[in-house]
């Protein structure tokens, strides 16, 4: 297939491009190299590494804004599938500048869906987020049939709105869209503002890392290779006129205090913590029920947090952007 991947220079996007090409597909990557959450330099390094590693007949990178309708029509012309990963991510930053998230995550999604209509692309894998669920009680796995009426952040609200837009575009225009709710993805190339990256950086540098709350918050941390497997499966299996929402997580939760202990054990170094109060927009727990992903995508996460952090640490020690 010919697959267009938006957000291709980012963390998940760059890994997805590599996997698709390794599986024999032709890929056009799109990225605006936005520097809002963190400097664009790591994304440009990602892009350069991917371009250097992949055959030019199978991969090319286009620098463009997904809100640019003409650019999106140009890259989607002749494509079989759109893998729409481009977005502004991050719960806490969305509290400060929600309008940026509205533009990137809603206007941008409408832009690429309209370009799909114009070019006849009728199959889409769309990156949503576990942030759509908002606050949930401990011990209750998050299921896709939850109405998700109370996201705890503007970011989560834009992702839920993106799912609703996807449903509408299926109903009105026949697009087939699989919305993938990612649960706290980590691994090589992870954004530097994410907790596991911060903990590894603190272990490496000896500098203190801010830790919000008392350490009891828990997340369903998911290694990037598992997420990419689910994402590629969605690209292959999405069908025109069908709309599905699917959790992609690790199906286990790890408390923040436990995560710190894992990092210290893996690195053999202590981590200095700068304890801070709970942050608005944060939720106490995430926990994915992945039974639907198993049924629809043969999704089966295989990487434990302990194994994933160890693999991440081996990469981190040699990565030239680890201080970012």
PyMOL commands that set and color helices and strands:
alter all, ss='L'
color gray80, all
select helices_A, chain A and resi 11-22+41-53+69-76+91-96+98-119+130-133+154-173+195-205+224-237+256-267+291-297+305-316
alter helices_A, ss='H'
color red, helices_A
select strands_A, chain A and resi 2-6+26-31+59-63+81-84+123-129+176-182+185-186+209-212+218-219+222-223+243-248+254-255+273-276
alter strands_A, ss='S'
color yellow, strands_A
deselect
rebuild
show_as cartoon
